[in-house]
């Protein structure tokens, strides 16, 4: 089941984030999750009342930006990320979506391309650890 995240979900989101991202990947802090739950579209995927995936979007003037997406390691490959994206697209019904992704994150790039995102440009040294990224757009 996919729903909007609530303040009561922050600890579970923070725990999932730290399962998925190493320190040098700059995971979101608990404070960041509090902020985003209150101010931005943050959807969670629950199974048996446990959060196993999420998407965090930022509303921009004319589009939505996918800020972060994550699915529990134990639940990868089951279509959860796809379900979260589908839910987001149906909810927003926007004409344009953007995201940034590390050039080395091949699984994510394949998922985004499958959903109509196209690479727009390389973002040299985009991430704080000096990794390059792609700016991708779906319109």
C-alpha positions as CSV (number, residue, x, y, z in Angstrom):
1,X,0.0,0.0,0.0
2,X,1.3,3.5,-0.9
3,X,0.5,6.5,1.1
4,X,1.8,10.0,1.9
5,X,4.4,9.8,4.7
6,X,3.5,11.1,8.2
7,X,5.7,12.4,11.1
8,X,5.2,9.0,12.8
9,X,7.1,7.4,9.8
10,X,10.3,9.5,10.2
11,X,12.2,6.9,12.3
12,X,11.4,4.1,9.9
13,X,12.4,6.2,6.9
14,X,15.6,7.2,8.6
15,X,16.4,3.5,9.4
16,X,15.6,2.5,5.8
17,X,17.8,5.3,4.4
18,X,20.8,4.2,6.5
19,X,20.3,0.6,5.2
20,X,20.4,1.8,1.6
21,X,23.0,4.6,1.6
22,X,26.5,4.7,2.9
23,X,27.9,7.7,4.7
24,X,29.8,8.8,1.6
25,X,26.4,8.7,-0.3
26,X,25.1,11.4,2.0
27,X,21.9,9.8,3.3
28,X,19.1,12.0,4.5
29,X,19.2,12.8,8.2
30,X,16.3,12.3,10.6
31,X,15.9,16.1,10.7
32,X,15.7,16.1,6.8
33,X,12.9,13.5,6.9
34,X,11.0,15.6,9.4
35,X,11.3,18.6,7.2
36,X,10.3,16.8,4.0
37,X,7.4,15.0,5.5
38,X,5.9,18.3,6.5
39,X,6.7,20.2,3.2
40,X,7.1,17.9,0.2
41,X,5.4,14.9,-1.4
42,X,7.0,11.9,0.3
43,X,5.3,8.6,-0.5
44,X,5.9,5.4,1.4
45,X,5.3,1.8,0.3
46,X,4.2,-0.4,3.2
47,X,4.0,-4.1,3.5
48,X,2.5,-5.5,6.8
49,X,2.7,-2.0,8.2
50,X,6.4,-1.8,7.6
51,X,7.9,0.8,5.3
52,X,9.9,-0.9,2.6
53,X,10.2,1.8,0.1
54,X,9.7,5.6,-0.5
55,X,9.9,8.4,-3.0
56,X,10.7,12.0,-2.1
57,X,9.7,14.7,-4.6
58,X,10.3,18.4,-4.7
59,X,7.7,20.6,-6.4
60,X,9.3,23.2,-8.6
61,X,7.7,26.0,-10.5
62,X,6.8,24.0,-13.6
63,X,7.7,20.4,-12.7
64,X,8.5,17.8,-10.1
65,X,12.0,16.8,-9.2
66,X,12.6,13.3,-7.8
67,X,15.0,14.0,-4.9
68,X,15.3,10.4,-3.6
69,X,13.9,6.9,-4.0
70,X,14.7,3.9,-2.0
71,X,13.6,0.3,-1.6
72,X,14.7,-2.1,1.1
73,X,17.5,-4.4,0.0
74,X,15.3,-7.4,0.9
75,X,12.5,-6.2,-1.4
76,X,14.4,-5.1,-4.5
77,X,13.4,-6.6,-7.9
78,X,9.7,-6.9,-6.9
79,X,8.4,-3.9,-8.7
80,X,8.2,-1.6,-5.7
81,X,10.2,1.3,-7.1
82,X,8.1,1.0,-10.3
83,X,4.9,1.1,-8.2
84,X,6.1,4.2,-6.3
85,X,6.9,5.9,-9.6
86,X,3.5,5.0,-11.1
87,X,1.7,6.3,-8.0
88,X,3.7,9.5,-8.2
89,X,3.0,10.1,-11.9
90,X,-0.7,9.4,-11.4
91,X,-0.9,11.7,-8.4
92,X,0.9,14.6,-9.9
93,X,-0.1,14.3,-13.6
94,X,2.6,16.8,-14.4
95,X,4.0,17.6,-17.8
96,X,7.6,17.4,-16.7
97,X,9.7,15.5,-14.2
98,X,13.5,15.7,-13.5
99,X,16.1,13.9,-11.5
100,X,19.8,13.5,-11.0
101,X,21.4,10.1,-10.8
102,X,25.0,9.0,-10.4
103,X,26.4,7.9,-13.8
104,X,27.5,4.6,-12.1
105,X,24.0,3.7,-10.8
106,X,23.0,1.5,-13.8
107,X,20.0,-0.1,-12.2
108,X,18.4,3.2,-11.4
109,X,19.2,4.6,-14.9
110,X,17.5,1.6,-16.5
111,X,14.4,2.1,-14.3
112,X,14.3,5.8,-15.2
113,X,14.7,5.2,-18.9
114,X,12.0,2.5,-18.8
115,X,9.8,5.3,-17.4
116,X,10.5,7.7,-20.1
117,X,13.3,9.7,-18.6
118,X,16.1,10.7,-21.0
119,X,19.6,11.9,-20.2
120,X,19.9,15.6,-20.7
121,X,23.5,16.2,-19.7
122,X,26.4,15.0,-17.6
123,X,26.8,16.9,-14.4
124,X,30.6,16.8,-13.8
125,X,31.5,16.3,-10.1
126,X,27.9,16.8,-9.2
127,X,27.9,14.8,-6.0
128,X,29.8,15.9,-2.9
129,X,32.1,12.8,-3.3
130,X,33.0,14.2,-6.7
131,X,31.0,11.5,-8.6
132,X,29.5,12.6,-11.9
133,X,25.7,12.6,-12.4
134,X,23.2,12.7,-15.2
135,X,20.4,15.2,-15.3
136,X,17.4,13.2,-16.6
137,X,14.0,14.5,-17.7
138,X,10.6,13.1,-18.6
139,X,8.2,15.3,-20.4
